[in-house]
Amino acid sequence: MLNAATQKRFRERNRNKRAYNIPIQNEIKAQLNRLAKKAGCSISVTLEELITGAHSRELLHLKEMRKLKDKTEQHIKQMAESERQAKKAAVSIQARLNTALKELSDKIACLKGLEGEELAAESETIHKQLLLDNEEVYFKLTRSGRT
């Protein structure tokens, strides 16, 4: 009867704990004993600390993964916005080039009546103006970081 009463008191003290009987390899048991002895506590306390530590590391890992996911999504949005702006700039450049080509073809039509040197001089002037226009667009794009 005395042993039964002692066992009952022991179990009442540990209401939030449950006993487990699990088979483990002898080598693992020896390692567990060494860990417990080194920590200066019982095997059950050592197991609880190992499990709690592993769980905390897992939660920390999940938190870091969520941060990385959010950061990646933010970068994807920024890249999509940059791509939209680059496409808009390309459309603008294309429109300017089309306008310049139309002007050039109109001027060529007007220049058909001019002789060799006059034609070469006018062609050089038009060429320089197109280069200046393209440089202006290039500098605008580089200032906004789109090249």
C-alpha positions as YAML, in Angstrom:
chain: A
units: angstrom
residues:
- id: 1
  name: MET
  ca: [0.00, 0.00, 0.00]
- id: 2
  name: LEU
  ca: [2.86, 2.36, 0.78]
- id: 3
  name: ASN
  ca: [4.32, 1.96, -2.74]
- id: 4
  name: ALA
  ca: [0.91, 2.60, -4.33]
- id: 5
  name: ALA
  ca: [0.49, 5.82, -2.32]
- id: 6
  name: THR
  ca: [3.99, 6.99, -3.29]
- id: 7
  name: GLN
  ca: [3.29, 6.25, -6.95]
- id: 8
  name: LYS
  ca: [-0.03, 8.12, -6.78]
- id: 9
  name: ARG
  ca: [1.65, 11.22, -5.27]
- id: 10
  name: PHE
  ca: [4.37, 11.09, -7.96]
- id: 11
  name: ARG
  ca: [1.82, 10.93, -10.77]
- id: 12
  name: GLU
  ca: [-0.26, 13.77, -9.30]
- id: 13
  name: ARG
  ca: [2.84, 16.00, -9.23]
- id: 14
  name: ASN
  ca: [3.38, 15.39, -12.95]
- id: 15
  name: ARG
  ca: [-0.16, 15.93, -14.25]
- id: 16
  name: ASN
  ca: [1.03, 17.84, -17.35]
- id: 17
  name: LYS
  ca: [3.56, 15.13, -18.21]
- id: 18
  name: ARG
  ca: [3.09, 11.74, -19.73]
- id: 19
  name: ALA
  ca: [5.38, 8.73, -19.64]
- id: 20
  name: TYR
  ca: [6.63, 7.30, -22.93]
- id: 21
  name: ASN
  ca: [8.37, 4.05, -23.55]
- id: 22
  name: ILE
  ca: [10.20, 4.10, -26.88]
- id: 23
  name: PRO
  ca: [12.86, 1.77, -28.21]
- id: 24
  name: ILE
  ca: [16.12, 3.48, -29.21]
- id: 25
  name: GLN
  ca: [19.51, 2.12, -30.22]
- id: 26
  name: ASN
  ca: [22.04, 1.50, -27.47]
- id: 27
  name: GLU
  ca: [24.50, 3.98, -28.98]
- id: 28
  name: ILE
  ca: [21.83, 6.72, -29.07]
- id: 29
  name: LYS
  ca: [20.91, 5.95, -25.43]
- id: 30
  name: ALA
  ca: [24.57, 6.28, -24.45]
- id: 31
  name: GLN
  ca: [24.79, 9.63, -26.26]
- id: 32
  name: LEU
  ca: [21.64, 10.79, -24.49]
- id: 33
  name: ASN
  ca: [23.11, 9.76, -21.14]
- id: 34
  name: ARG
  ca: [26.35, 11.67, -21.91]
- id: 35
  name: LEU
  ca: [24.36, 14.78, -22.89]
- id: 36
  name: ALA
  ca: [22.28, 14.60, -19.72]
- id: 37
  name: LYS
  ca: [25.36, 14.10, -17.55]
- id: 38
  name: LYS
  ca: [27.18, 16.98, -19.24]
- id: 39
  name: ALA
  ca: [24.16, 19.27, -18.76]
- id: 40
  name: GLY
  ca: [23.78, 18.10, -15.17]
- id: 41
  name: CYS
  ca: [20.14, 17.13, -15.51]
- id: 42
  name: SER
  ca: [17.97, 14.09, -16.10]
- id: 43
  name: ILE
  ca: [17.40, 12.36, -19.41]
- id: 44
  name: SER
  ca: [13.79, 13.60, -19.57]
- id: 45
  name: VAL
  ca: [14.86, 17.23, -19.05]
- id: 46
  name: THR
  ca: [17.58, 16.80, -21.71]
- id: 47
  name: LEU
  ca: [15.05, 15.38, -24.17]
- id: 48
  name: GLU
  ca: [12.63, 18.23, -23.44]
- id: 49
  name: GLU
  ca: [15.38, 20.80, -24.08]
- id: 50
  name: LEU
  ca: [16.45, 19.11, -27.30]
- id: 51
  name: ILE
  ca: [12.89, 18.97, -28.61]
- id: 52
  name: THR
  ca: [12.08, 22.54, -27.52]
- id: 53
  name: GLY
  ca: [15.29, 23.81, -29.13]
- id: 54
  name: ALA
  ca: [14.55, 22.00, -32.38]
- id: 55
  name: HIS
  ca: [11.01, 23.38, -32.40]
- id: 56
  name: SER
  ca: [12.28, 26.94, -31.78]
- id: 57
  name: ARG
  ca: [14.79, 26.60, -34.65]
- id: 58
  name: GLU
  ca: [12.02, 25.34, -36.93]
- id: 59
  name: LEU
  ca: [9.80, 28.32, -36.06]
- id: 60
  name: LEU
  ca: [12.72, 30.71, -36.64]
- id: 61
  name: HIS
  ca: [13.42, 29.04, -39.98]
- id: 62
  name: LEU
  ca: [9.78, 29.40, -41.05]
- id: 63
  name: LYS
  ca: [9.82, 33.08, -40.05]
- id: 64
  name: GLU
  ca: [12.97, 33.68, -42.11]
- id: 65
  name: MET
  ca: [11.43, 31.83, -45.07]
- id: 66
  name: ARG
  ca: [8.36, 34.09, -44.90]
- id: 67
  name: LYS
  ca: [10.62, 37.16, -44.88]
- id: 68
  name: LEU
  ca: [12.51, 35.87, -47.91]
- id: 69
  name: LYS
  ca: [9.26, 35.11, -49.69]
- id: 70
  name: ASP
  ca: [7.94, 38.63, -49.03]
- id: 71
  name: LYS
  ca: [11.23, 40.16, -50.16]
- id: 72
  name: THR
  ca: [11.20, 38.05, -53.34]
- id: 73
  name: GLU
  ca: [7.63, 39.09, -54.12]
- id: 74
  name: GLN
  ca: [8.60, 42.74, -53.62]
- id: 75
  name: HIS
  ca: [11.55, 42.35, -56.02]
- id: 76
  name: ILE
  ca: [9.30, 40.70, -58.59]
- id: 77
  name: LYS
  ca: [6.88, 43.64, -58.37]
- id: 78
  name: GLN
  ca: [9.74, 46.12, -58.78]
- id: 79
  name: MET
  ca: [11.06, 44.21, -61.78]
- id: 80
  name: ALA
  ca: [7.59, 44.16, -63.35]
- id: 81
  name: GLU
  ca: [7.29, 47.93, -62.83]
- id: 82
  name: SER
  ca: [10.74, 48.46, -64.36]
- id: 83
  name: GLU
  ca: [9.73, 46.31, -67.32]
- id: 84
  name: ARG
  ca: [6.54, 48.34, -67.81]
- id: 85
  name: GLN
  ca: [8.53, 51.57, -67.74]
- id: 86
  name: ALA
  ca: [11.10, 50.17, -70.18]
- id: 87
  name: LYS
  ca: [8.32, 49.11, -72.56]
- id: 88
  name: LYS
  ca: [6.76, 52.56, -72.28]
- id: 89
  name: ALA
  ca: [10.15, 54.15, -73.08]
- id: 90
  name: ALA
  ca: [10.61, 51.79, -76.03]
- id: 91
  name: VAL
  ca: [7.19, 52.72, -77.41]
- id: 92
  name: SER
  ca: [8.07, 56.40, -77.01]
- id: 93
  name: ILE
  ca: [11.39, 55.91, -78.78]
- id: 94
  name: GLN
  ca: [9.68, 53.95, -81.55]
- id: 95
  name: ALA
  ca: [7.16, 56.76, -82.04]
- id: 96
  name: ARG
  ca: [9.95, 59.36, -82.17]
- id: 97
  name: LEU
  ca: [11.89, 57.26, -84.67]
- id: 98
  name: ASN
  ca: [8.81, 56.80, -86.83]
- id: 99
  name: THR
  ca: [8.23, 60.55, -86.80]
- id: 100
  name: ALA
  ca: [11.90, 61.19, -87.67]
- id: 101
  name: LEU
  ca: [11.77, 58.66, -90.50]
- id: 102
  name: LYS
  ca: [8.64, 60.27, -91.89]
- id: 103
  name: GLU
  ca: [10.31, 63.68, -91.74]
- id: 104
  name: LEU
  ca: [13.39, 62.21, -93.38]
- id: 105
  name: SER
  ca: [11.41, 60.64, -96.19]
- id: 106
  name: ASP
  ca: [9.55, 63.94, -96.70]
- id: 107
  name: LYS
  ca: [12.87, 65.82, -96.85]
- id: 108
  name: ILE
  ca: [14.31, 63.25, -99.26]
- id: 109
  name: ALA
  ca: [11.29, 63.76, -101.48]
- id: 110
  name: CYS
  ca: [11.96, 67.52, -101.38]
- id: 111
  name: LEU
  ca: [15.69, 67.04, -101.98]
- id: 112
  name: LYS
  ca: [15.29, 64.95, -105.11]
- id: 113
  name: GLY
  ca: [15.62, 68.12, -107.13]
- id: 114
  name: LEU
  ca: [18.92, 69.22, -105.47]
- id: 115
  name: GLU
  ca: [22.35, 68.43, -106.91]
- id: 116
  name: GLY
  ca: [25.11, 66.26, -105.32]
- id: 117
  name: GLU
  ca: [26.83, 68.60, -102.82]
- id: 118
  name: GLU
  ca: [23.59, 70.23, -101.67]
- id: 119
  name: LEU
  ca: [22.06, 66.81, -101.16]
- id: 120
  name: ALA
  ca: [25.09, 65.58, -99.15]
- id: 121
  name: ALA
  ca: [25.06, 68.68, -96.91]
- id: 122
  name: GLU
  ca: [21.33, 68.40, -96.19]
- id: 123
  name: SER
  ca: [21.68, 64.65, -95.53]
- id: 124
  name: GLU
  ca: [24.52, 65.32, -93.05]
- id: 125
  name: THR
  ca: [22.40, 67.92, -91.21]
- id: 126
  name: ILE
  ca: [19.49, 65.49, -90.90]
- id: 127
  name: HIS
  ca: [21.83, 62.72, -89.72]
- id: 128
  name: LYS
  ca: [23.33, 64.94, -86.98]
- id: 129
  name: GLN
  ca: [19.85, 65.94, -85.77]
- id: 130
  name: LEU
  ca: [18.78, 62.28, -85.52]
- id: 131
  name: LEU
  ca: [21.95, 61.46, -83.52]
- id: 132
  name: LEU
  ca: [21.24, 64.35, -81.11]
- id: 133
  name: ASP
  ca: [17.64, 63.20, -80.66]
- id: 134
  name: ASN
  ca: [18.77, 59.63, -79.95]
- id: 135
  name: GLU
  ca: [21.46, 60.82, -77.48]
- id: 136
  name: GLU
  ca: [18.82, 62.86, -75.64]
- id: 137
  name: VAL
  ca: [16.58, 59.80, -75.28]
- id: 138
  name: TYR
  ca: [19.58, 57.68, -74.21]
- id: 139
  name: PHE
  ca: [20.56, 60.15, -71.48]
- id: 140
  name: LYS
  ca: [16.98, 60.30, -70.22]
- id: 141
  name: LEU
  ca: [16.91, 56.51, -69.96]
- id: 142
  name: THR
  ca: [20.31, 56.28, -68.23]
- id: 143
  name: ARG
  ca: [19.34, 58.93, -65.68]
- id: 144
  name: SER
  ca: [16.26, 56.90, -64.80]
- id: 145
  name: GLY
  ca: [18.36, 53.68, -64.66]
- id: 146
  name: ARG
  ca: [16.74, 51.87, -67.57]
- id: 147
  name: THR
  ca: [19.80, 50.77, -69.61]
...
